[in-house]
Amino acid sequence: MATANGNSETYSLQDVLAAKDPDGKLATVAEIITKSNPIMQDVMWQEGLLEEGDRITVRKTLGTPQWKRYNEYASASTAKVTQVDEVCGHVEDWSQIDADLAKKAGDLNGYLMRESKAKIAAMGQAVVETMLYGNLSSDPATFQGFLPRLGGLNEEYMNGTPVVIDAGGRTASANASILLVGWGTDTVHGIYPKYSKAGLDFQNKGLVTSEKDGKFLDVYRSKFSWEAGLAVRDYRYIVRIANIDVASLATIGGSDDASAQLYLKFIDAISAIPNPDAVKLCAYGPRKVWSALSKKAALTGNRDAGQSITKVGMVSDIMGVPFRRLDSMLTAEAVIA
């Protein structure tokens, strides 16, 4: 469902693609992307104000209201804000399939869609990886992701610096993170450039003749294109639990259990979110962390961790916060200081 926000609107990926293509082809695209990249079921997308992204107002402080009696004056406090340009990146891929082979399939469009599934999933993965780790300083063609914005330990939000909680790991390049995001139109959402399309643009270019080394081949060619970015309007709604020692996760259940107190750290992370009920709050972690949290819950009978039978007892939520396994999240992160 769309949510109004000024002159723009924010949609889920399924909303966008279903509206663009009533016959359902792009809904299939959304399903492929979401199944292989669960964060895509949470991201809200909004058209930016700029052709290269969006210009947003980031709030630094709220101001200080004053109590007063009748006939007393009150001075104006300062609510500090700053304007930031959030840019989008453009990722693209192509495919071509032998026309003679495609014609034997009977349902040509269905066959081309099936053959494109791997490409579609890869496009979704590229966007998610950049949403997590994209760094404009090292690759200006991308956009700024979550974790580069959360690059230093900070136990308490202050002056626009988000919270990064230390889980204690100190082994170089052997750490993982948990990311909490409060998705919302005024907090954190995905963006796409002004006048452009949201989500993956899948174009069947039809039957064309490909030439290579003086030889020719009739092919069905398709183009995959996606312009996307990330807007963090309120840094109080992103929290990282960093420095999770991956090696210690293997000791869970043994007498030498040295795993971080992940559930307690998770409580700290939720506590740092100003108003969890006002946003779509979700948590993300790599497969090894997801597995570790599930083992902890199974061994301790932790009733605060929801464990779905359909997911073979694996953690589906913690204290009501959906927890998504993201294979794009690394387990070889550097120590955050």
C-alpha positions, 0 to 999 in steps of 0.5 A: 500500500502506498503511503503519502509523503508530501508530493511523493509516495512510498511503496514496497517493491511488490506494489511498484511492480504490480502497478507497472504490469497488471498481467503479473510478469513483473510481480514474478520479478518481485517474487524472485528478488524478494525470495533470494533477498528477504530485505526487499520485502521491507524496503519502502521506495520513494521517488527522489526530488533530483534526477540523480537521487534525492535531497533530504533534510536530516534532523540533528536536534529537536530543540528545547521547549520551555514551561511558562506561566501566563503573560511570560515570554518564551524564547525560541529554541533551535531545532538543527537540521542539515540538507543532504543529497542522497545519490542513486547508483545504476546497475545493469545486465543483459542476456541473450538466448538462442532463438531456435532453442527458445522457440522449442519451448512453446510458451516463449514468454514463460521460457524467457522469464524462467531463463532470466531468473538467475539474472533477476536474482543477481540484480537483486543481490547486487542492490542488496549488497550495495545497500549494505556495504556500498561506499561512494568513496571507493566506488562512486558509481554506487550509493552509500550503504548502511554499514559505512554509515555505521563505521565507529562504536557509539553507545548513545545517539548524539548529534547525528551520529548513529548507535553502533554497539560493541559485541566484543570481537577483536579478531581481525577480519573475522567478525559479523554484524546485526543491523536494525532498521526502522523503515518509514517515510520520515526515517529510512527508505529506498529511493529512485531518481526523479522521473525514473522507474522504481525497482528492476526494469526488465525489458524483452528486446525481442528477436535480434541478430547477434554478430561475432567473428563474422558469424551470425546468430538469432537471439532473444535479447533482454535488458535488466536495469535498476536505479536505486539508492538509500535515504537515511532521514533520521539516523536514530533509526539505524543501529548496528551490533558490530564485532560479533566474533564468528569463531565464538558462535561455534562454541554455543552449547558447549562447556566452553561457550564463548559466544557474545551475549547476543540477545542482551545486545539485541535488547540494547539495540532495540532500546536505542530506537526512539519509537519502535512502534512508529516504524517498520522495525526489522533486524538483519544478520548473516546466516551464521548469526541467524543459526547461532541465535536459533541455537541459543533459543533452542538451548535456553528455551528463550520464549522471546525468540519466535521460532517457526515450524515452517523454518525448522525451528530457526529464529523468525523474530526476536521480541516481535522484531522480524529477523531476516537472514541475509547471505549478502552480510559478511562474516569477515568484517574488520574490527570496528573501533 
